[in-house]
Amino acid sequence: MIPGSGSVSSAGRHPALVLGILGVAAVLALLSSVMLGSVALTPNDVIVALLGGGSDLARILVLELRLPRSLAAFATGGLLAIAGALMQVLLRNPLADPYVLGISGGAAVGALLAMISGLGLTWVSGSAFAGALLSTLIVFGLAHGTGSWTPTRLLLTGVVVAAGWGAVITSLLAVRPSPELPGMLYWLMGDLTHARGNTLPWLTLALIIGLTLPLGRSLNVLARGPLQAAVLGVAVRRLEWTVYLLAAVVTAVAVTTAGTIGFVGLIVPHMLRLVIGNDQRLLLPASALAGGILLTLADTLARTIIAPEQLPVGVITAMLGVPVFLYLLYRSRT
């Protein structure tokens, strides 16, 4: 069972305040992301460029390069955090991750096959999405078998399938000429360079919030355990299927947009749960905002820390996520 599933913190009693603070932080994160880079801009430069004025350089930097990328980073981070929150409820494990079921591995294989075939960016994204959904079907089919799946069975099946995808990825990278490796490795480590102008993550984020908020009360009960949820009248099996499919699709869209970015879906819901409690009606929208903030700031660091060169954003999230994960693991010891 997820710790704190039956309690509400003092912060959780004021959802408008929590979401308001996160909303302000989100605006500041986006503004900082647009201002910072190899060419720094002032807040006034950004505002004037958004209104259609200012220098040509400022308008290009804001409207064509930084703002679209920052918005894509925010939406992707929100999707990963919501996927993590859903997976933690589904598996009743506060340290579950949206990539735990091998979805990212399937997406990576699909994208790499498209890259090897010399297909365009649209085909790469489509192949990544198809690979993620294929992995979802494989994991669910193997875990379900002829009976019903349990969280442990689903988790173990996902780990094994993910290991299999990892072997396929290693094989694909080993047989390709070296000039093609940097692009493949960048995508595997998380890359938002080509995510500009993609409306799919934002549409998916809005849709997933709209679909999960009405399920918030049932998810709160499910977090206490399936038996107690069934006693209280929740259709447990149908709800678990719904959560699984939603988390899988959300993860697939995130991976398609920016490659495999780890730790956002792990640490954001868990840290929020420690602060605001485990009420899913607040935790899910708060995760969307906090995940977006985290990935936006991480992408800003990736663009600026060794500017004009860039790091894969997944490297930054891993550097931030590993110590946080170890700390959370230390706190959760019995």
N, C-alpha and C positions, 0 to 999 in steps of 0.2 A: 504494500500500500504506500501511496505517496505521503510523506510526512506532511503534517499540517492540513490534511484533507478535510478535517472536521472543524477547523478553526478559521477565524477571520481576524486579521491583524487590525490595529487601529487605523492604518493607512487604507486597508480594504474597506473600512466603513465610510470612506469619503471618495467614491470612485471618480466623481467629477474633478476633484482636486488632483488625484493621481494622473488622470488622463490629461488634465490641463497642463501640469508640470511637464509631462512627457511631450505634449504637443509643442510647448515653447522650446523645449530642448531639441525637438526635431527641426523646427524652423532654424534655430541657431546652428545645428549641425549642417543643414543644407546650405545656409549662408556661408559658413566657414569653408565648406567644400568648394563652393563657387569662387570664393575669394582667393584661396590658396592654390599655389602651383608654381611652375617655373617662372611665371610672370604674376606677381601679386597684384590684386585689385583691392580697392577700398570699398566699404559698403555703399558709398555714394556711386562709385563706378558701376556696381552691380545693379543698383536700383535704376540708374539712368539707362543702362543697357537693356534692362527688362522693359523699359518704357519706349524703347526704340531709338534712343539717343546715344550720345557718347561717340568715342572713336570706333573706327571699323574693327580694330584689334579687340577692343573690349566686347563689342557685340559678338564677334566670332567666338571669343573665349567663353562668354557666358551662354549665349543662345545655341551655339552649334556644338560646343565641346563639353564644357564642365557641367552645366545644368542638366542636360539630358542624361549624362553619365551618372550624376549624383542622384537623380530621380530613379534611374534603373537600380543603383546600389541600394537605395532606401527600400524600394519595393521588394527586391530580392532578399534583403535582410529581414523584412517583415514576414515574407513567406517562409523563410527558414525557421524563424522563431515560432511562428504558429504551428508549423509542422512538428517542431520539437515538443511544444506543449501538448499537441494531440497524441504524439507517440508516447509521451510520458504517462498520459492518462490510459491509453490503450494497453501498454505493457505494465502499468502500475509500477513504474521504475523511474525515480526522479533523475536518473542519469542516462536515460534513453536519448538517442540522437536520431534525427530524421534520416540519416544515412545508414542506420543500423540494419535495415532490411535489404541492403544491396542495390537500392534504387540508383544511387549515384554511379555505381559500377556499371550497370546496364547502360545508363546515359553516356558514360565515358566511352564505352565500347562503340555505341552507335555513332557518336561524334567522330571518333578516331577513324572508323571505317569510311565515313564520308570524307574526311580530310585526305585519307590515303587514296581515295578514288578521284581526288581533285575536284570535288563538287563545291559549289558556292556556299556562302554563309547560310542562306536559307535552308539548303539541304543539310548542312551540319546541324542546325538547330532542330530541324524536323527529325533527323536521325537520332539525335540525343533524346528527344521526347519519346520517340518510338522505342528506343532501348530501355528507357526508364519504365515505360508501361509494360514492356515485355518482362523485365525483371520483376515487376509487381505481380504479374500473372504467374510467373514461375514460382516465386516465393509463396504466394497464397495457395497455389495448387498443391505444392509439395507439403506445406504445413498443414493443409486441411486434410489431404488424403481421402480416405473413405469415411472418416469420422468428423470430429470437430477439432479446431485448433485451440491451443492454449497460448497465453503470452510467452511462456518458456519455449514451447515448440516453435512458435513464430520467430522468436528471437534467434534460436539456434539455427533454424533454416536460413534466415537472412544472413547470418554470419558466414555460413558455409557458401551460400550463393555469392556473397560479396568476395570471398576468397577466390572463388572460381573466376569471377569477372577480373579480379586483380591479376590472375595468371594470364588471362587473355590480353589484358592491357600491356603487360610486360612483354608478351610475345609480339604484339603489334609494334611496340616501340623498338624491339630488338631487330626487326627485319626491315625497318625503313631507313632510307639514306639520311645521313646526319643533317643536311640543310633543312629537313622538314621537322626535326625534333623540337626546336625551340617553340614553335607555335603550338605543337601538341602538348608539350610540358606546361606551357603557360596556361592553356585551357584546363588541363588536369589540376593545376594548383589554384585555379580561380582567376578569371580574367574578365573585366568589365569593359575592355577597350571597344568591343563591337556591340555593346548592349544599348547604345544610344538609339533613341527613336522607337524602341520596342514597347508597345502598349500592353502586350500580353501579361507581364507580371503585375501591372497595376489593375488590369481587369480581373485577374485571378485573385489578387489580394482583396479587392472589394467584394468579389463573389464569395470568397471563403469566410470573410467576416460576417457577411449577411446570412450564410448558411449555418455557421457554428454558434452564433449568439443565441438563436432560439433553442439550441441544444444545451445551453450552459447549465441549466438546472439538472438535466439528466446526466451530464458529464460529471457534475459535482457528486452525484450519487454513485456513478460508476467508479470514481476514484476511491471510494470506500471499499470496493470489492464487488465482484459480480453477484455473489449470493445475496448480499444485502440490497444491491440494486434490484435484483429480481423480486425480492420480497416486497420492495417498495413500489413495484409495478412498472419498472423500466424494462423495455424489450431489449435485453442485454445483447443477444446475438445480433439483432438488426443494428443496434447502435454501434457495436464494435465493428461490424462490416463497414458502416458509414464512415466512422472515424478512420479506419484503415485506408479506405479508398480516397478520402479527402486528403489525408496526409501524404499518400503516394502521389496524387496528382499535383499537389502543391510543391512537393519536393522535385518532381519532374520538371515543372515550369522553372523553378529556381535554378536547377542544374542546367537546363537548356539555355537560360539567360546568361549565366555567369560561370559555368563550370562547377567543379566540386570545391565548395567552400565549407570548411569544417568549423565546428565549435559554436557557431552562432545559435543553432537550434538546441544546443546542449546547455550552454551557460545562461542564456537570456531568460528562458522560462524558470529555470531553477533559482536564479538570483531574485527574480521578481517574486517568486513564491515565498522566499524568505522574508521579503519586505511587506508584501500586500496580501499574503495568504493565498489560498488555493481556490478561490471562487472563480470558476472558469468564465463567468460573465464579465469579470473585470480582467482576468489574467490574459485572455485571448487578445482583446484589443490593445492591452498594455504591452503584450509581447510583440505585436505588430509594430508599434511605435518604437519600443526599445531595440528590437532587432534591426529596424531601419536605421536608427541612430548609430548603432554599433558598426554596421557595415559601411555606412556613409563615412564615418570617421576613419575606419580602417582603410577604405579606398583612398581617402585624402592622404593618409600617411603613405600608402603605397605609391601615390603619384609624386609626393613631395620629398620623401626622406632621402632619396638619392637623385633628385631632379637634376637634369632633364630625363634621366633614365627612370624606369618604373619597375616596381616589384609586383609579382602576382598578389592579389589581395588575400588569397588564401594563406600566404606566408604570414601576413600581419595578423589575421584572425587566429592562426595557430600559435603565434608568439604570445598573443594575449590570452588565448584560451587554455593553453597547457597549464600555466601556473594556477589559473582560476579553477580549472578542473581538479587539479591535485589538492587545492585547498578545500574545495567542496567535498571531495572524496575523504579527506582527512576529517572534516567536520561530521560526516555521516557515518564514521566508524562506530561500531558497537562495542 
